[in-house]
Amino acid sequence: MTNERYHSAIAGLIACAMTLGITAQANAQTVLEAVAAKGKITVATEVAYPPMEYLENGKVVGYGKDVLDFIVADMGVELNQLQLPWDGILAGILAKKYDIVATSVAIKPDRVTKYAFTRPLAIAETMLVQRHGDSMTSLSDANGKYIGVELGSSQAQEVEAADAQMKADGGAGFGDIRGFKSTDDMRLALASGQIDIATIPSFSLATMKKQRPDTFAQLTNIGNGTMFAWVVHPDGTDLRDRVNEALERLDSDGTLSKLQLKWFGYEMDL
């Protein structure tokens, strides 16, 4: 091998080693470090869950959005908020398509082994709602009725449990349990008469009545109450911890209570 070819080969090996070193260094970054390096946090949100997160005049608003704005400002980064349907949003965080799911994710035993949850942001019961003017007054009146649930939601499991209880009590159970990709689709189906009952978190009814007066009415609540939080990839616990630090400050200085009063009309015991 000539000296020229030798030095060229050595230079190539050095360049390759440097590239591998840079790649290894990039791969060694934690989620929080990567967010800080980019100066931007990419957030996935389902904007169909009033008053937590929803669209108003083309903008994302709600309790969760207000909290998120405080968190992002505290971190000193730019917000890139993706508006995504619930179906598949959790699979996306496992695929590392975004940094955090800042939408209302129910804390359930089968989820805590898959995702890194933040501290809770809200708590609600599952409410069954009917059309305004319908005459159902209790769960027993729901026998034979068509009910809607959002696919993959905590409400879906509670509806199945309620269906089993109705049958155990000698009833027929729900006539059908229909799954919807979004809560907006489910509410439209209820309003148009495609289903008889829809499932919502209890804190959503006031906003729904404000948006569409004389359209929805409470039937009853089921389940034992659900706590909602945000989630990150299991590898992103440093980002989760950073978010929790900011949430702790918002709780301590009374900001969370003020936002709960603004959006729910009451303070939550979290």
N, C-alpha and C positions, 0 to 999 in steps of 0.2 A: 504494500500500500504506500503511495506517495505521501509526503508530508502534507500536501494540500488536501488530499482525500482524507487523511487521518484527522487533521484539524477540523475539516468539515463534518466528519462523523462525530467527533467530540462535541462540537458546537450543537449538532442536532440532538445529541443525548442530553446535553445541559438544558437546551430549550424544552425538551420533552419533560425532563425532571422538574423544571420550573413550572410548566403547565400543570403537571400532576400535583405539585405542591400547592399551587394556587387553588386548584379544584378541591383538594383535600381540606384546605383552610376554609373554603366556602362551605363545603359540606359539614364542617365541624361547627359552623355557626348555629347557635340556638335560635328558636323562633323569635324570641324577643330581640336578640342581636340582629337578626336579619331585618326585622321591622325597623329598628333604630338605624341600621345602615341605609335602608331605602328611604327612610323618612316618611314612610307611608304604611298604613295598616289596611289590609283588604278584609272587608267584613261582609258576611252573607246574612241577609235578612229576608224573612217572609213578611211582606208588607200587607197582611190581610188579617190582622189580629187586634182590632181596636179594643181598648185604647192603648195597647202596648206598642204596636207598630202598624201604621196604615198610611194610605195615600190621601192627601187632602190638597186639592188644587195642584196636583202633579208633584207634590213634595212629600217626603217621608216625615211623618209626625208621630207623636205618641210619647208615652212614659219611657219606653225603652230607648227611643231616639234621643230624648233629652238627657238620659243617663249616659248614653253613648257619646254624645257631644262633650259632656264633662270629662269623660274618660280620655277621649282623644286629645282634648286640650291639655289635660294633665300630663299626657305622655309627650306632647309637643310634636306630634306627627300629623301627616295629612290623612284624611279619611277617604277611602275608596269603597263605597257601599254598593254591593251588588243586590239587586232585587230578584229573589229566586222563589219558586214554589216550594212548599214544604216537602213534597215528595222528592227525595234525593238530596236534600240539603245536608243531612247528617252524613250521608255517604261521601259527600263532597269534602267535608272536613277531614275525614279519614284518608281521602286521596290527596290531601294537602293542596286543594284548589284555592283556598283562602286561609287567612290567619285565624279567624274566629267566627263562630256563628253567634251573632248578636241578635237573637230573636228568642221568643219564649219557648224554651225547651223544658219539658216536664222532667223533674228528677225522678228516675225510676231505677229499681235495683238492677235491671238488665242493661241499663245504660251506663251506670257508674263504672262498670268494668271496661267499657269501650272508649269513653271520652273523659276528658279532664273538665269537670264542671267548676264554674265560678261559685262564689257564695250566692245564695238565693236573692233574687230581685223582687219577687212577688209571690203571692199565694192566692189560690182560688179553688172553689168547688166546681164540679161539673154541673152545669145548668142545662136542663131540657127546656127548650122554648117551642112555642106553638105560634100559629098565626093569630094576630089580634082578632078577637071575637070568637075564636074557637072555645069549646066548652069543657075541655079536659081539666080536671082539678087535682088529680093524683096519679101516681105511677100505674095504678090498676086500670085507669082509663086508657092507658097506652097499649093495652093488649090488642094485637091485630093491626096496630098502626105502623106505618113506614117511618123509619128514623134514619137520619143521616149522620155520618161521622167523617171526620177528616182522616184519610188513610195514614196509618202509622202514628196516630196521636194517642195520648194517654186516655182521652175520652172514649176511644174505640174499645179499650179493655174494660172500662167501667160500664159501658153499654152492654157488653157481652155478659158481665156479671149481673147486671140488672135484668137482662133477658132470662138468665138462668134462674134468678130468684122469682120472677113472675111465673115461670113454668112450675117451679117448686111449690108455689102458692096455689096451683091449680089453674092458672091462666094459660092462654095460648102463647104468650110471649109476643115480641114484636112481629108484625107481619113480614117485615124485611128490614135488614140492616144494610144500608147502601153507603158505599165509600166514595168520598170526593177528594180530589187532589188539592183543593183549597177550601178554606172556610167561606170565601166569597161565593164560590160555586154552590156550596151547600145552602147558604142563606138565600140565594136566588131560587134554588129548587124549592125551598120551604115557601117563599113568598108566592111562587107560581103554582103551588099545589102539587108538585111532583112528589114531595114527601110531607108527612104530617108533623114531624118533630125534627128539630136540629139540636146539636150539642155545642155549647159554648162555655168558656170559662165564666164564672159568675160575675167577674168585674167588667165583662164586655156589654152587658145588656143595656146599661144607661147610654153608652155611645151609640149602640145600634138603634135605640129608640130615637135618639137625637138625629141620626142620619136619615132614618126612614120612619117618621111618626106614624102611629096607628098601623104598624106592620107586624110587630113581634110582641109576644107576651110570655111571661114566665109560666112554666108548668110546675116543675119541681127540681130539686137538686139531688144528685146521686153521688156516691163515692165518699171518701173521707177527706178530700181536700188535696190539692197538688201544689208543690212548690216549683217555681220556674226559675231558671238560671240561663247563663250562656255557656257554650262549650268550646274547647280547643282540642286539637289533636293531643293524644297522650304524650307525645314528645314535646308539647308546648307548655309544660307546667310553669316554666319561668314567665311566659306571657300571662298565663292564668293568675299567677301570684302577683304580677304587676297590676293587673286589673283589680284583683281583690284588695290590694293596698289602697287604690284610688276609691273603691267602693266603701271601704272602711272609713275613709276620711269623709265621704259624702254622707255616710250614716251618722258619724260622730258630730258633724257640724249642722245636722238637721236638714241638709239638702234633700235627701231621699224622702223624708217625711213631707216636705213641702211639695215635692213632685207627686207623691201619692195623693195628697189632698187636691192637687190641681187636676189630676187625671181620673182618680177613682172617687174622690169625695170623702175619703177616710184614710187613716193611717193603718199600715199593716204591721202585724207582729211577726217579724222574720227571725 
